[in-house]
Amino acid sequence: MPRLVKIVSAAAALSGVLALTVTAAQAVSSSQSGTHTSVQHFAGESSPWTAQTIGAWGNIPTAAVNITVPAGTTRFVDARFTAESLCVGAAGAWCSVRIVAVNSAGTTIELQPVASTDYKFDTPDGAEEARALERFSPSLAPGSYTVRVQALRISGISQFVLDDYAFAVGVVEP
């Protein structure tokens, strides 16, 4: 009997370790640090904007700034978006927002932490409320970029409206 208890105890301990390992493997950490912000850009809009399509990222008008990373250097951006948000639809659905950098070749880089459609900027509750999102980029190589905010209506959302929004982008030197 004592041997059976030891085997069961060892199996339980092993399954606990495996569960922790699997949980930790799904979490992705990211970080950046810089010496100072060399350029800051600000954009805002007081007119409401409504996301028109379901299941596709749409560019939020005026929530975009152009930046240049000088030759022979790297930079990263720290971007913040705030808005009044109204998300209407089925329970369990949500409205998503992300910040991306698009290089001159058209490649889209989602800023970190990368969450894609999993980031719930707002959920249906029938009230317009203030919301915020802040993201940072990986190191950006020399070149031109457009840093912009995009919004997405998940299936089940009938209306997603953003109003009185502000977009701030800082270009940070490593």
N, C-alpha and C positions, 0 to 999 in steps of 0.2 A: 503493500500500500504506500509506504513512503516514496518508493521509486516512481509510482504513478503520479503522486502529488508533485514531485520534482519535474516530471515531464510536462504536466499540465501547466505548472508555474512558468517553466521555460518557454512553452508555446505562447502563453499569454503575454509574457514580456517581449518576445520576438514580434508578435503581432502589433503590440503598442509601438515599438520602434519603427516597424514598417509603416504604420499609419502616420507617424510623425514625419518620416522621410517623404512620403507621398505628399503630405500637406505642404511641407517646406519646399518641395520641388516645384509646386505650382506658383509660389510667390516669386515675383521678379522685382528686385530692388534696383534703383538707378539713382545716380547723384552727379552733380557738377559743382565746381567751385571756380570762382573767378577773382581777378584782382580789382576790377572796377567796371562800371557800366560806361561805355564810351559814347553811346548814342541812345536816345530815348525817343520813341514815336508814340503819338496818342491820336486816337480816332474815336468819334462818337456819333450817335444818331438819336434823335428824339422822335422820329416817326416809326410806327410799328412795322415789323417785317414778318410775313407769314411763310413758313416752310410749305412748299407746294407739292412735293413728291413724297411718296412713302418708300422707304427702303433704299434711298440714294442720298448721299451727302450733297447738300446744297450750300453754295457760298453765300455768306451773309453780306449783303451790300454794305459798303463803307467800312467793314471790319477787316481791312487788309492794309498792310504797309509793306513797302519795298525796302530791302536792306542790301548792303554790299559788304562782303567780307574781302578785305584788301589782299592782294597777291602776297604770298609768302607768310600768311598768318592763318589762324583759325579763330573762330568766335563761336559763342553759343547765344541763344536768345532766351530770355525770360519773358513770357507773355501771360497777360491776365485779361480775362473777359468778364464783365459784369452786365447783367440785364434784368429787367422785369420779364418774367416768363409766365406764359399761360399754356398749359398742356392739358388737352381735353381728349378723353377716350376711355377705352375699356380698362377695368382694373387689371393690374399686372403688366400693363404696357407702360412705356416711358418715352420721353423725349431726350435725345442725346445731342451733345455738342462736343466738338473737338477742335484743337488748334493744330495747324499744319504749316510746314515750310515747303514751298514748291520752288525747285531750282530752275535755272534757265532752260534745262533740257526737258522740263515738265515732270520730273520725278517728285512725288509727294512723300514727305517725311512727317509722320505723325509725331508731335512733341510728346515728351515723357512725363509721367508714366503712360505708356501706350495702353489704352483700354478699348479702343475701337468703339463698337456699339454698346459695350458693357457699361460705359459711363452714363449714369442716370442723372442728367442735368435737372430734370423735373419729372414729376409723375402726376397723373390726372387727379386733381382734387378740387377743381372748379374755381380756384382763386389765383389771381395774378400775384406773384411773389418775387422778391429780389433773389437772384441766384449768382454764383460766381464760380469761375474755373481759372486755375493757374497751372501752366505747364512750362517745361524748359526743353530745349533741343539737345541732341547730342552735339559734339563738336562739328561745326560746319566748315567745309573746305572753302578756299577762295572762290568767289563768284557772286552772282546776283540771285536773290531769293525774294519771293513774296510770302510773307507770313500772314495767314488768314484764319478766320474762324468759319467753321462749317457746322451745319445743323442737320439733324436727321429725325424724321418721324418713323418710329418703329411701327410695324403692323399693329393695328388696333387703335392708333391715334387718329382722331378726326381733325384736330386743330393744334398747331404749335405756333405761337406768336411770341416774338421777342420785341421788347420796346425799351426806349431810353437806355440804350446800351453804350458801354465804353470799352475800348480796346487799347491796352498799353503794351508796348513791346520795348524791352531794353536789350541792346546788343552788348554782350559782356565779353571782356578780354580774359583769356585764361591766365 
